[in-house]
Amino acid sequence: MTSVPAPHPAPTALSRLKKIAPYLLLGPISGLLVAGAVFNFRDGRPIVASLYGIALVAFTILLPYVVAVLGLRLI
């Protein structure tokens, strides 16, 4: 009879927080986007990682640009 390995225990909220804590130094939103890109790339999901990268670029470059343009139109 072959033995079946025990399944991994479900991660707790504290263990998830410890995993992403270094990325939160970048910010509450951009840090999570960087963490999503890194973890998905490490897990072999480059397409999902690239989508996180696109969202990060949109958040860090395009969002301030759009806000500035809209703000200048109000003046």
Contact map, one row per residue, 1 for C-alpha under 8 A:
111000000000000000000000000000000000000000000000000000000000000000000000000
111100000000000000000000000000000000000000000000000000000000000000000000000
111110000000000000000000000000000000000000000000000000000000000000000000000
011111000000000000000000000000000000000000000000000000000000000000000000000
001111100000000000000000000000000000000000000000000000000000000000000000000
000111110000000000000000000000000000000000000000000000000000000000000000000
000011111000000000000000000000000000000000000000000000000000000000000000000
000001111100000000000000000000000000000000000000000000000000000000000000000
000000111110000000000000000000000000000000000000000000000000000000000000000
000000011111000000000000000000000000000000000000000000000000000000000000000
000000001111101100000000000000000000000000000000000000000000000000000000000
000000000111111100000000000000000000000000000000000000000000000000000000000
000000000011111110000000000000000000000000000000000000000000000000000000000
000000000001111111000000000000000000000000000000000000000000000000000000000
000000000011111111100000000000000000000000000000000000000000000000000000000
000000000011111111110000000000000000000000000000000000000000000000000000000
000000000000111111111000000000000000000000000000000000000000000000000000000
000000000000011111111100000000000000000000000000000000000000000000000000000
000000000000001111111100000000000000000000000000000000000000000000000000000
000000000000000111111111000000010010000000000000000000000000000000000000000
000000000000000011111111100000000000000000000000000000000000000000000000000
000000000000000001111111100000000000000000000000000000000000000000000000000
000000000000000000011111111000110110000000000000000000000000000000000000000
000000000000000000011111111101110000000000000000000000000000000000000000000
000000000000000000001111111100100000000000000000000000000000000000000000000
000000000000000000000011111101100000000000000000000000000000000000000000000
000000000000000000000011111111110000000000000000000000000000000000000000000
000000000000000000000001111111110000000000000000000000000000000000000000000
000000000000000000000000001111111000000000000000000000000000000000000000000
000000000000000000000001011111111100000000000000000000010011000000000000000
000000000000000000000011111111111110000000000000000000000000000000000000000
000000000000000000010011001111111111000000000000000000000000000000000000000
000000000000000000000000000011111111100000000000000110110000000000000000000
000000000000000000000010000001111111110000000000000110010000000000000000000
000000000000000000010010000000111111111000000000000000000000000000000000000
000000000000000000000000000000011111111100000000100100000000000000000000000
000000000000000000000000000000001111111110000001111110000000000000000000000
000000000000000000000000000000000111111111000000100000000000000000000000000
000000000000000000000000000000000011111111100000100000000000000000000000000
000000000000000000000000000000000001111111111101100000000000000000000000000
000000000000000000000000000000000000111111111101100000000000000000000000000
000000000000000000000000000000000000011111111000000000000000000000000000000
000000000000000000000000000000000000001111111000000000000000000000000000000
000000000000000000000000000000000000000111111100000000000000000000000000000
000000000000000000000000000000000000000111111111100000000000000000000000000
000000000000000000000000000000000000000110011111110000000000000000000000000
000000000000000000000000000000000000000000001111111000000000000000000000000
000000000000000000000000000000000000100110001111111100000000000000000000000
000000000000000000000000000000000001111110001111111110000000000000000000000
000000000000000000000000000000000000100000000111111111000000000000000000000
000000000000000000000000000000000000100000000011111111100000000000000000000
000000000000000000000000000000001101100000000001111111110000000000000000000
000000000000000000000000000000001100100000000000111111111000000000000000000
000000000000000000000000000000000000000000000000011111111100000000000000000
000000000000000000000000000000001000000000000000001111111110000000000000000
000000000000000000000000000001001100000000000000000111111111000000000000000
000000000000000000000000000000000000000000000000000011111111110000000000000
000000000000000000000000000000000000000000000000000001111111111000000000000
000000000000000000000000000001000000000000000000000000111111111100000000000
000000000000000000000000000001000000000000000000000000011111111100000000000
000000000000000000000000000000000000000000000000000000001111111110000000000
000000000000000000000000000000000000000000000000000000001111111111000000000
000000000000000000000000000000000000000000000000000000000111111111100000000
000000000000000000000000000000000000000000000000000000000011111111110000000
000000000000000000000000000000000000000000000000000000000000111111111000000
000000000000000000000000000000000000000000000000000000000000011111111100000
000000000000000000000000000000000000000000000000000000000000001111111110000
000000000000000000000000000000000000000000000000000000000000000111111111000
000000000000000000000000000000000000000000000000000000000000000011111111100
000000000000000000000000000000000000000000000000000000000000000001111111110
000000000000000000000000000000000000000000000000000000000000000000111111111
000000000000000000000000000000000000000000000000000000000000000000011111111
000000000000000000000000000000000000000000000000000000000000000000001111111
000000000000000000000000000000000000000000000000000000000000000000000111111
000000000000000000000000000000000000000000000000000000000000000000000011111
